[in-house]
């Protein structure tokens, strides 16, 4: 049986993630005390096919503090009992969360009494540190809308068998910040930049003129070859440690040309030799 624990900061998209899994026929329970996950699993197994064999459970800062502190030990116990457990943690920048709360006028669950919203967000971040530290997959929703989040959850959680590792290549621009959910970050700003070619500046790494320009650069081809060799050597070792998800982020200045081209080249290469390879261009969303 497989259980997906969905946790994260309030306002980061936990409800959307749970609704997405529910639409995919997961048996979903929100804000379940963590110590009740094992009894829930036993009830589902005892139902004998009446309930779906996959479940998703929402865990947040409203759980008792001692349960959150014991999260690592309890997670180990659950896995040792034979349950397949994945932990999905959603997060977003403080400023994004503040903006979302101001737009929806919702009340933060920890903003009780005279606690300001910004301080409530900081408190929640601290409380959830034990969960975030043991997450199998972290999704930063700062630059993700509802529809993109649903697609990410479907592709990375639902479409990937438990025994396979999901590999995501993500291009980004350093000027907009480093992706918080990346496992590897590679800087390709040393490569020739199509931005300085006036006819290429408005295009992206998905457009044929930019592709042809970068294909002619020896440094670019060498970078693709070296990154491919590095990842070919190390991805199996991550799989051997039971990693289910891995994100490789490729960054250039604006996330429009070079990083997009390199990410696409790596995606094509690894799609030929692996399953469950995906791509996302953060700045082109």
KAUR-V195719 format. One record per pair of residues at least 6 apart in sequence whose ideal C-beta (glycine too) atoms are under 8 Angstrom apart, sorted by sequence separation. I is the first residue (numbers start at 1). J is the second residue. If there is no record, write none. Layout:
# KAUR-V195719
i = <I;I>
j = <J;J>
This chain:
# KAUR-V195719
i = <8;22;79;111;132;160;172;179;194;195;203;204;205;214;215;252;271;7;21;44;61;67;78;101;172;178;194;203;252;270;6;32;43;44;92;115;141;144;238;251;19;44;108;111;170;194;200;205;250;18;75;110;139;156;199;200;267;6;29;44;109;155;235;267;6;18;75;108;156;170;250;267;108;110;139;174;200;250;41;110;139;6;15;40;109;174;264;101;108;194;197;250;263;4;27;40;139;231;248;263;98;137;194;37;98;137;194;192;260;4;192;98;191;27;94;97;260;27;32;34;192;26;29;32;191;255;25;27;28;29;30;31;32;94;192;255;256;26;27;28;29;30;31;94;191;192;255;256;25;26;27;28;29;31;34;137;190;191;254;255;26;28;33;31;33;5;31;35;191;34;143;3;22;33;34;171;21;188;227;231;34;34;37;41;3;18;142;220;224;228;17;35;38;89;140;223;227;231;235;1;18;34;38;140;37;91;140;186;220;224;228;232;41;89;138;139;220;224;228;1;15;38;89;138;214;1;14;87;137;214;38;96;224;14;89;96;62;87;88;91;93;184;210;214;61;87;88;89;90;91;92;60;61;87;88;89;90;91;92;93;4;6;10;86;87;89;91;92;211;2;3;4;5;6;7;10;86;88;90;205;210;1;2;3;4;5;6;7;8;204;205;1;2;3;4;6;7;204;205;1;3;5;203;205;206;205;204;205;200;205;72;195;205;206;68;71;75;193;195;205;68;71;193;69;72;191;195;61;65;68;72;184;186;188;189;195;61;68;71;183;184;186;188;189;194;183;184;185;186;187;188;189;193;194;88;182;183;184;186;193;61;181;182;185;192;61;182;191;60;167;179;88;189;5;165;179;188;17;86;178;188;191;59;17;165;178;165;188;3;206;14;86;186;13;168;170;172;174;204;12;84;165;166;168;170;171;172;173;174;175;206;12;13;165;166;167;168;169;170;171;172;173;174;175;176;3;5;7;8;12;164;165;166;168;170;171;173;175;204;2;3;4;5;7;8;9;11;165;167;169;171;173;174;1;2;3;4;5;6;7;8;9;162;173;1;2;3;4;5;7;8;9;172;173;2;4;6;160;171;12;160;11;173;10;172;9;171;11;91;156;171;11;91;171;171;170;169;11;169;11;169;10;169;10;10;169;167;179;176;136;137;167;176;136;137;169;171;136;167;168;169;170;171;173;166;167;168;169;170;171;172;173;10;164;165;167;168;169;170;171;172;9;164;166;168;170;171;171;10;9;161;9;160;159;9;8;7;156;155;7;8;7;5;13;7;13;152;12;20;16;20;24;13;17;21;13;16;20;16;20;24;13;17;21;16;21;148;143;145;144;143;4;86;2>
j = <14;28;85;117;138;166;178;185;200;201;209;210;211;220;221;258;277;14;28;51;68;74;85;108;179;185;201;210;259;277;14;40;51;52;100;123;149;152;246;259;28;53;117;120;179;203;209;214;259;28;85;120;149;166;209;210;277;17;40;55;120;166;246;278;18;30;87;120;168;182;262;279;121;123;152;187;213;263;55;124;153;21;30;55;124;189;279;117;124;210;213;266;279;21;44;57;156;248;266;281;117;156;213;57;118;157;214;213;281;26;214;121;214;51;118;121;284;52;57;59;217;52;55;58;217;281;52;54;55;56;57;58;59;121;219;282;283;54;55;56;57;58;59;122;219;220;283;284;54;55;56;57;58;60;63;166;219;220;283;284;56;58;63;62;64;37;63;67;223;67;176;37;56;67;68;205;56;223;262;266;70;71;74;78;41;56;180;258;262;266;56;74;77;128;179;262;266;270;274;41;58;74;78;180;78;132;181;227;261;265;269;273;83;131;180;181;262;266;270;44;58;81;132;181;257;45;58;131;181;258;83;141;269;60;135;142;109;134;135;138;140;231;257;261;109;135;136;137;138;139;140;109;110;136;137;138;139;140;141;142;54;56;60;136;137;139;141;142;261;53;54;55;56;57;58;61;137;139;141;256;261;53;54;55;56;57;58;59;60;256;257;54;55;56;57;59;60;257;258;55;57;59;257;259;260;260;260;261;257;262;130;253;263;264;127;130;134;252;254;264;128;131;253;130;133;252;256;123;127;130;134;246;248;250;251;257;124;131;134;246;247;249;251;252;257;247;248;249;250;251;252;253;257;258;153;247;248;249;251;258;127;247;248;251;258;128;249;258;128;235;247;157;258;75;235;249;258;88;157;249;259;262;131;90;238;251;239;262;78;281;90;162;262;90;245;247;249;251;281;90;162;243;244;246;248;249;250;251;252;253;284;91;92;244;245;246;247;248;249;250;251;252;253;254;255;83;85;87;88;92;244;245;246;248;250;251;253;255;284;83;84;85;86;88;89;90;92;246;248;250;252;254;255;83;84;85;86;87;88;89;90;91;244;255;84;85;86;87;88;90;91;92;255;256;86;88;90;244;255;97;245;97;259;97;259;97;259;100;180;245;260;101;181;262;263;263;263;106;264;108;266;108;267;109;110;270;270;282;282;243;244;274;283;244;245;277;279;245;276;277;278;279;280;282;276;277;278;279;280;281;282;283;121;275;276;278;279;280;281;282;283;121;276;278;280;282;283;284;124;124;276;125;276;276;128;128;128;278;278;131;132;132;131;139;135;141;280;141;149;146;150;154;144;149;153;146;149;153;150;154;158;149;153;157;153;158;285;282;285;285;285;157;244;162>
